Amino acid sequence: MTKAKHILRPGKRQAGQQKKGREAATAFPAKMAVTAAPAAQTDPKRPLNCFAAVPRGAEELAAAELASLGINGAKPGKGGVSFCSDRAGLYRANLWLRTASRVLVQLALFPCSSPDELYAGVYAIAWQELITPDMTLAVDCSLRDSALTHSGFVALKTKDAVVDRIRESCGSRPNVDTTSPDVRINVHLHKNICTLSLDSSGDSLDRRGYRLERNEAPLRETLAAAVVALTGWDGSIPLADPMCGSGTIPVEAALLAAHIPPGLQRRFGFERWRDFDNELWTGICSEAEKGIRKLPVGLITGYDLDSKALLLAGRNTANAGLTGQIHYFHAALQEFQPEGDKGVVIINPPYGIRLGEENDLRELYCQIGDIMKKRCRGWTGYVLTGNLELAKYIGLKASRRFVLYNGAIECRLLKYDLY
């Protein structure tokens, strides 16, 4: 089994490769059933087959988010959610999804167990209707359990088929730009089935635009949003983070409570597509801005002993347009004392991944349990950890356990009902 991701780098084609590939395209077997690529300026109501990639464990959350946007019938799967929508739905999904990392629009699905089948399947798409010679492109590739095992080769072969098809139709070809391409193509090869898609998001959706500086071990924005969503918090009661770091959990909670779309301050890949509907997009953004509300004082609070982290938290909060709506305090965990009779407290302590760190963190986890038990009565506590052995030192019985992944680390979000 090969698990790899490759971002295409500019390179030269080997002699004779183009001719061989075109012969393969001519002999393309009918059973491969490649879907036709949507032409530029297509009907905005045309249904698009989409896939929202999400952190593992957050698939059901993403499906619920899509339903709240009026996109019904979403099907959660491992690592993402498939759904069908029109252009407006695609735009809204990118703007509003808090737990998704990117949204892909499927162009083709075909069997692929050889370089020739790959080239033929990609070449069959009418790329000249999607990409002009003066645009730039990049190819992302992921492989698993397939005959083709080198992601770099698959990405290069895909690029060759795309530019050959465009050159054949237009007389010239687009260039590769791995940093900021006009069109990003996604190739996913699993068990010799190739899914070819356009990446409508561009940069990963966790890059909201507010976190310009990152501390040593930041929590990804999409995972923080998933944690907040799993607590069921809706902004009606206080929320506190006693170890807030650079403020990712408080900011994501505030964006949710203030009805601010997480993508409001960033650009998306679909904005560079030939069929981009600027009028439709402007209307969707304007509609979203009208629903934003200001948060009451004291609703969301963050605490940390690290002054540098709190400085970053303040900057991130300001960048998110939430100045004065989240309150941060310089305080050690032992000094944490939430205000109010009820609320939600979320803690994301270190996991002790490095050798020897577990012994140092046992006392911390003991303190977390003591503080929640003695100072947070009436509240509901949540601890996100990637170390279940350390979690035992909290000394409280979790009423629920949610499985989430922080990158490759399998974590648990532990819920504690505090009486």
N, C-alpha and C positions, 0 to 999 in steps of 0.2 A: 504493500500500500504506500502510495506517495501522497503526501499532503504538502503543497507548496503554493506560493503566490509569487507571481512575477510581474513586474512592470516593464513593459517593452522599452528597450533602449535603441537608439538609432543604429542601424547596421546595414551592411551590404548583402544583397542576395547572392547566393552562389550561382556560378555560371550554369545555364541550362535549367534552372529551377522554374523560371516563369513559364517556359514552353510546356514542361511536363505538367505543371499545375493546370494550365488551360486545357490540355488534353483530358485531364481528369474531370474538369468541370463539364466538358462536352459529353463525357460518358457518365454523367451523374445519374445514379439509379433512381427511378421514380419512387421506390418504396421509402426513401429517406425523408420525404414529406417535410421539406423546408418551408416555413411560413414566409409569405411575402413581406418585405419591409414596407412600412408605411411611407407613402410619397410625401414630399414636402408640401405644406399647405393642405393637409388632409382635413377631412371633416372633424371638427373639434369634439363631436359626439361619438366618434369612432371608438369602440371598446379597445382598451389596451390591456394586455396581460402583464401584470406587474408582480414584483417580488420585493418585499421590504426585509432587508437583512437586519437582525436584532441580536443583542447579547443572548446567549443560551439561557433559557429560563424565563425570558421576557416575551415569549411568542404570544401567549394569550393576552398579555397587556397590550401589545401592538395591535392585535385583532380588535380589541375593545376600543382602542383609539380610532382605528379606521371606521368602526361602526358609528362612533360619535361624530365623525365627519360625513356621515351619510353613505359610506362605502360598505355595503353589506356583502355577506357571502365570503368574507376573508377566511382562508384556511391556514391555521397555524401548522408549522412543520418544524423540523429540527433546524434551529438557527435562523428562522425567518417566517414570513407570512406571505402567501400568494393571494392575489386579489385581482379583480378586474374593475377598471374604471375608465372614465373618459379623460380628456385633457385637463379639465378643471379639477377633477379628483386627483390626478397626478400632481398638479401644482399644490393643491391643499395638503396632500400627504407629505410632501417635502417641507412645506411651511410649518405644519402643526405636529408631526410625529415627534414625540419626546424620547421614545425608547429605540427608534430605528437608527441604524448607522448609514444606510443608503437605500435608495429605491431604484430598482432596475426595471427596464421595459424590455420584455422578451421579443426578439426578432425571429428566432429560429430554434428548432429543436430537432436534432438528427443523430442517427447512429454514427459513431466515429471511432474506428479502431486502427487507423493508419493515417500517415501524413496526407496521402492523396484524398481520402475521404474528408479530412479536415479542410483542406484547401477548397475542394469542390463545394462543400456545404457553405463555407463562408463566401466564396465567389458567387454563389447563386443569388445572394442578396443584391438588390438594386442600390448599391451604396452611393451611386451618383445622385440619387434623389435625397440622400441624407447628408452627404459631405461634398463640398466643392473643393477643387484643387487649391484654393487659397486659404482653406481652413487647416487646422492641425488636429492630430489624433494621437491617442495613446491606447494601449491594450493592457488590461489586467487579466491575469490568468490564474485559475486554481484547478488542481488536479487531484483526483482520488480514485483509487481502484480501477485504473484504466490502462490500456495497452501503451498509450503515449504517457511517458513518465517524466519528461523534461519540460518544465513550465516555460523556460526561456525559448525553447524550440517551438512550442505550441503558439506562444505569443508572436514570435517572428513569422511563422507560417500564416497566422491569421492576418497580420499586417500586410504580408505580401499579397494575399488574396484580395484584401480590401483595396489597396492602392492599384493593383492590376486591373480590377474592375472599373475603378474610376478613370484610370489612364485610358482604358479601352473606349470609354464613352466620351471623355472630355479632352483627351490629348495630352494631359499633364496630370500630375499626382500631388496629393497633399503631403505635408511633412509631419514628422513625429515631434511632439512636445510632451515630455513626461511630467513637466511641472504644472503647466496650466493649459491643457489642450481644449480645443473647441468641442471635441466629441471624445468621450471616453468609452471604449468598447470593453465589455466584460465577457470572458470566455470561461465557462464552468464545465469541466469534463468529469463526469462521475459514472463509473461502470460502463465506459465506452458510449455514453450518451452525451452529446455536446449541447449545451444551452448557450445561445449567443444573445447577448442583451446590450442595450445602451444604458449607461449609468446616468440617470437623470439628476443625480444629486451633485456630482462634481466632487468637491471635498467632502469627507465624511461628515454626516449630519451631527456628530458630537461636537464638531467645531462650530459652536454657536456664534462666535465672534466676540464674546465678552471676556474670555479667559486668554489674554494675550501673553501672560507670564504664568509659568507652571512651577509649583513647588516640587520637592524631591519625589514624592509618590502620590500624584494626583489621582483622584477617582474620576474615571471617564464620565462625562456629562450624561450620556445615555444610561449608564448603570445607576448613577445617582437618581435620575428621573424614575427609573424602574423601582428603586428602593422606595421612593416617596409614594409611587403609585400602589405598591403592595401594602403599604400601611393603611391605605384607604383615606388618608388625610385629604381634606377638601378645602382647607382654609377657614373652617368655622371655629376651630379651637387652636390654641397656641402650638407651635412646633419649636423644639430646641435641639441644637447639636452641640454637646459639650466638648467635642474634639473636632472642630469645624475645619481646621487647616485653612486652605485658601478659599473656603466658602462654597464649594460646589453643591453640597446638599442644600444649604439654605437658599442659594440662588435658584436652583432648580425648583425648589418648593415655592419660592416667591413667583417665579415665572408662571407656574401652574395656578396659584391663587389669584394672581393679577390678570389672568387670561391673556398673557403675552405669548404669542407664538414663538417657539424656540429658534425658528429660522428667520425672524423678522429683520435681523441686522446683517444678513449674509447674502451671498450670491449663490446661484445654483447652476448646475450643468445645463439644464434644459433652456436656460436663458440664452445660450449660444446656438441652439439648434435652429435649423432653417425654418421650421414651422412654429417657432416661438410666437405666441400670441401676447404681445405686450399689453394690449388693452384688457384682456381677460386677467392677466397677472396683476396689473395695477388695481383692478376692481377687487380681486381677492384680498390683496394686501390692505386696501382701504377699508374693506369690510372688517377685517381682523382688528385693525387699529381702533375702530369705533367701540369695540368690546372691552378694551383695556380698562382696568380699574386700579385705583390706588389702595395700597394695603394699610390697615390701621396700625398704629404704633404698638409695638410689643407682640405682634402676631408671630414673628419669626425672630429667633435669637441664635447667635453663635458664640462659642467660647473657645479660647485656645491660649496656651501658655507661650506659644511661639509668636513673638512680635512681628517677625518678618512675614509669617503666614497670614497674620491678621491684616497686615498692610496690603498683601495681595488680595485678600478677601474683600477689603474695602474698594480696591480698584476694580475688581471683577464685578462687584455690585453696582458701581457707578457705570461701568461699561454696559451693563445689562439694562440700564435705564431705571434702576431701582434705588437711587440715592435716597437715604433717609428712611427706607422702608424695611431694611434689615438692620438689626442692632447687634454689634459685636462687642464682646467684653474680653479683656486680657485677664485670664484666670486659669489656674490649674484645675484639673479634673476634681480634685478633692474639695475645691471651693464652689463647685457647681450647685446652684440652688434654683430650680425653676420657679417661676411665679404663676400662680393660678391653681385652681383645684383640679383641673384636668387638662390634658394635652398629650402630645406625642413627642417622645424623645428618641432621637436616632443617633447611634454611635457607630463609627467605623474605625475601630482600633487597629494597630499594626497586627500583621498575621504571624510574624516571626519566621519568615521564609528562610533567612540566612542561618547558617549553623551557629548554635549557641545563643540565639536570640530568645528562644522559648523560655529559658530559665529567667531571663530578665523581665519577661512580659507576664509571668504568672501573677505577680503582685498587682499589675495594672488591671488584669481581668477580675481579680478579687475585688479591687476598688470599684470597678464598674458595677458589680453585683451589690456591694454594700450601699453605694450611692443611690442606685435605683430603688433598692428595698427601703432605705431610710428616708430619702428626700423626695421621692417621686410617687408617693402614694396617690392614687386616683388617676395617674397618668398611664399611658401604654408605652412600654419600652421596646426598642428594636436595636439589635446589634448585628452588624454585617461582619462576618469573619470568614477567613479562609483556613482557619485552624480549629477544628472541632475539639482537639485535645485541650487547647487553651480555653475554649468556651466552657469547659467543665468547671473552670475555676470561678465562673460567674456565680455559681452556687444557687441559681434559681432554675425552676422548671419552665422550659419554653412551652407555650400553648400552641404555637405553630412554627413550622420550619419551611422556608421557601428556598429552593435551589436556584442560585444565580452563578454566573461565571464572570469573574473579573479577569478578562483576557483568557489565559489558559488555566487560571486557578479556579477550582470548584469551590464555591462559597455557600454559606448558609445565612439567610436573614432570619434571625431568631426573634420571635415575638414573646414579650413577657407582660402579662396582665398584673399590674402592681396595685395591691390593695392595702 
